[in-house]
Amino acid sequence: MRPISLSLLFTATVAVAAARATAQQTTPQKPQPQQGPLQNPAATSMEEAVRANPFAAPSPLPYQAPPFDRIKNANFGPAIEAGMLQQLGEVTRITADQSAPTFANTIEALEKTGALLTRASKVFFAMTQANTDPELQQLQQQLAPRLAAHKDAIYLDQKLFARVDAVFAAREQAGLDAEQLWLVERIHRDFVRAGAKLSAEQQQQLREMNKALSSATTEFQKLLLAARNEGAVAVADPAQLAGLDEPALAAAAAAAKERGVAGHLLALQNTTQQPVLASLRDRDLRARVLAASMARGSSGGQNDSRRLLLRIAALRAEKAKLLGYQDWAAYALDDQMAGTPQKAISLLTDLVPAATQKARGEIARMQQEIDRDGGGFRLTAADWQFYAERVRKAEYDLDEAAIRPYFELDRVLRDGVFFMAHELYGLSFAQRTDLPVYHPDVRVFEVSDQDGKPFALWYCDYFERGNKSGGAWMDSFVDQSLLLGTKPVVFNVCNFTAPAPGQPALLNFDDVTTMFHEFGHALHGMLSNVRYPTQSGTNVPRDFVEFPSQFHEHFATEPHVLAHYARHHATGAPMPAELVERLLRAKTFNQGYATTEYLAAALLDMAWHSLPAGPAPQDALAFEQQALQRYHVDLAEVPPRYRSTYFAHIFSGEYAAGYYAYLWSEVLDDDAWEWFVEHGGMTRANGQRFRDMVLSRGGTMDAAAMFRAFRGRDPSVEPLLRERGLQPAAPVGR
């Protein structure tokens, strides 16, 4: 998830790669009106207002870290409202300037606006994902159209755009450096894409569309939260849970107790497939769990999202047409690396034959297991994970239960993730227990550079909770900016199963990979070294932002790193060499399924957002099925990673026509990894090169040019095919 800047503030209610929290839905009390934008009824002076609302001034804590010990839900609404007013006043001062527009008095001045709004919004949106409650959910619904209108008030301000346009027209003669020139071009593009060149009548239409879209996407998020809770599967007979390990049983028991349900409750995660399906021996229960997962948002009740997603798709198509584009996909990709929907779709469809062929081979292999047991049935999607695990044990002699003891969370963090960052970039980490956090699970670390000087804070929040969004993500509380004099304060959030009291937190290998992935995002934010906040850290194109995170996944299995952290939690003994070998050999296992389910979701996203303006489809699920058939990814055994009705990335997130970006970025990261291998692997020199040429640069230049400068050429798809096992490995010595 990207940090908040002027151009991104208004989409910050959603997560880069995640669905939403599982907080229970209740009817919250209506907030009482405030007497002033920052004041409570008793506040009679600015000094009292500052004391009453912790967002009124920059935080006095180190790095301007959020003062969570002072922040209350009641602080957010007044601070955000005041922040909007303050930013509009700052914009008015820019447009009232009688001097000729320059980079300094227009572009740079604009970069300095919105400090209060950014402070409050960053924490607010972080809490609506990681620590939400009904009051915050209601406030989010109320603020969504207000923030949309605020964005329009800035981007459709004709006086402001006239100044931006004047600076843009004179940019080549203004003596700007490369970073400043790119910023001018980006901000001008953002204004044009926001409708600055439309007529007054068209701009009014756009304002109404933006309000409607903001409300609809926020409502989709709310429905999805409720549908996810509603879909949890209650199990009264513990015998049906045979196959689940102790942590999974404890989590199911805790979920049932929290909801007041007898027995156990199998909560749903974001994706179509559910982790418990790999272990449950009861075939009927597996079918119940998958059916509940796939029915989210389409059960016909109050949490049915079909009508809403059709409205969102139609509104986006109308907005794209108003802005001069054929469809939303053309609009969304116009400022991305891909450039056009055709290029993104081509990348996806080119992989379909190899992926589906491999998936069919996996189906045949699992059917052999079923037949050998005398099962008497054909493999279904609900059976896939269970029999995939059987095949993995048979072919790779790799049992999840055998490797988990070697992946204790704190050791993976300290001796894996932190060790990687030290070896590559010279970073060191010291826990800070003196800084307030928003939940007891959260930890804070101060990050020091290779010269020993502290320069950032990093928060981690790893365990699942009932009021936390599913999935995993990174974001920031404070963005790095030389202009504003701010240092980075970033955080990672995950949803690992919490251990029973007194027990170690043991991870599966997917969890380990997730830790490295999200920390890659964090490094992108922490190692940013740019002047302007709009270009800071992860403020890069959607189809580039996953490049650094996916690149750092490779270090989870880099031999030097793996040997350092893969140790038995009880004995400290290293993972046996033969187990390491089996783990590495199994990396490409089940990739036919994984690639096909991803391609199905990404192509479904493109199908929805390639709709032209006009009458929308009448049946969302029928449209979905037709799209899967058209792209030849309609395997019954491999449903899309997300179905339309619970596809939060695209209907309440900022990945509309952008879910392809994970694969686009994977092409980059696998190719960059091959560069590392070709140049000696994990060395400080290689790490410094990646830091200097990618991580520190943020959005200060064209992303394609940035990659070319690092790699020495355009990216090749061949490394990705090899990594996913869709093509033979490169010859030894390459």
Order of alpha helices (4+ residues) and beta strands (2+ residues): alpha-alpha-alpha-alpha-alpha-alpha-alpha-beta-alpha-beta-alpha-alpha-alpha-alpha-alpha-alpha-alpha-beta-beta-beta-beta-beta-alpha-alpha-alpha-alpha-alpha-alpha-alpha-alpha-alpha-alpha-alpha
